[in-house]
Amino acid sequence: MAELRRRRLNAEPVSVPVRSQRAPAYVVPPQIMRSRRRNRAPELLDAVRAIDTTANPAVQRQLMDYFREEYEKMHVGVIVGLFSHCYLGHPYVDHRLDIDGHILEHFTAADHVPDVFSPARPLARTEAYLYIEIYQDGQIMPIRQDGTAAS
């Protein structure tokens, strides 16, 4: 036991990050949080459901333009994109919609998703939510099938 203690005392120093060096967490203003908790319009939910039913890239771009416009009207802050269960079938399990970049990307179970979307992946796989909103401030907001936010 004494030998083990002696080894620990002679160990190399370990660098530990200082908490004060971290950037402060962003606090979402209350009015934005209230907007994020509101029910989503049925038209928006239908548009999200339609994204997997169309293979036409022009229609997909129109849907993403519609999403961007609707989210701007909702005053929910800067939305990075939406993440949801994919209904295309095997091998795809989920997909992301990057609204600003007009990117619709489908993922298999083995694929790595971009880091900003990874916290939403387990939620999308459950089918309990129609989609998950990903915000620039780091918050994710799951949206149920009926359009209610699961905050």
ChimeraX attribute file (.defattr): number of C-alpha atoms within 10 A of each C-alpha:
attribute: neighborCount
match mode: 1-to-1
recipient: residues
	/A:1	5
	/A:2	6
	/A:3	8
	/A:4	8
	/A:5	9
	/A:6	10
	/A:7	10
	/A:8	9
	/A:9	10
	/A:10	8
	/A:11	8
	/A:12	8
	/A:13	7
	/A:14	6
	/A:15	6
	/A:16	6
	/A:17	8
	/A:18	7
	/A:19	8
	/A:20	7
	/A:21	7
	/A:22	8
	/A:23	7
	/A:24	8
	/A:25	8
	/A:26	9
	/A:27	8
	/A:28	13
	/A:29	10
	/A:30	9
	/A:31	11
	/A:32	13
	/A:33	15
	/A:34	11
	/A:35	14
	/A:36	23
	/A:37	16
	/A:38	15
	/A:39	14
	/A:40	20
	/A:41	12
	/A:42	12
	/A:43	10
	/A:44	16
	/A:45	18
	/A:46	10
	/A:47	16
	/A:48	19
	/A:49	17
	/A:50	13
	/A:51	19
	/A:52	16
	/A:53	11
	/A:54	11
	/A:55	9
	/A:56	9
	/A:57	11
	/A:58	10
	/A:59	13
	/A:60	21
	/A:61	17
	/A:62	13
	/A:63	19
	/A:64	24
	/A:65	15
	/A:66	15
	/A:67	21
	/A:68	20
	/A:69	12
	/A:70	15
	/A:71	18
	/A:72	13
	/A:73	9
	/A:74	14
	/A:75	15
	/A:76	19
	/A:77	18
	/A:78	13
	/A:79	21
	/A:80	20
	/A:81	25
	/A:82	23
	/A:83	28
	/A:84	29
	/A:85	25
	/A:86	23
	/A:87	14
	/A:88	13
	/A:89	9
	/A:90	9
	/A:91	12
	/A:92	16
	/A:93	20
	/A:94	24
	/A:95	25
	/A:96	25
	/A:97	24
	/A:98	19
	/A:99	21
	/A:100	13
	/A:101	11
	/A:102	17
	/A:103	15
	/A:104	19
	/A:105	12
	/A:106	20
	/A:107	16
	/A:108	15
	/A:109	13
	/A:110	9
	/A:111	11
	/A:112	10
	/A:113	19
	/A:114	9
	/A:115	8
	/A:116	15
	/A:117	24
	/A:118	13
	/A:119	17
	/A:120	22
	/A:121	19
	/A:122	12
	/A:123	18
	/A:124	21
	/A:125	15
	/A:126	11
	/A:127	14
	/A:128	13
	/A:129	21
	/A:130	21
	/A:131	28
	/A:132	25
	/A:133	21
	/A:134	25
	/A:135	18
	/A:136	12
	/A:137	14
	/A:138	15
	/A:139	14
	/A:140	22
	/A:141	19
	/A:142	25
	/A:143	23
	/A:144	18
	/A:145	16
	/A:146	13
	/A:147	18
	/A:148	17
	/A:149	19
	/A:150	15
	/A:151	11
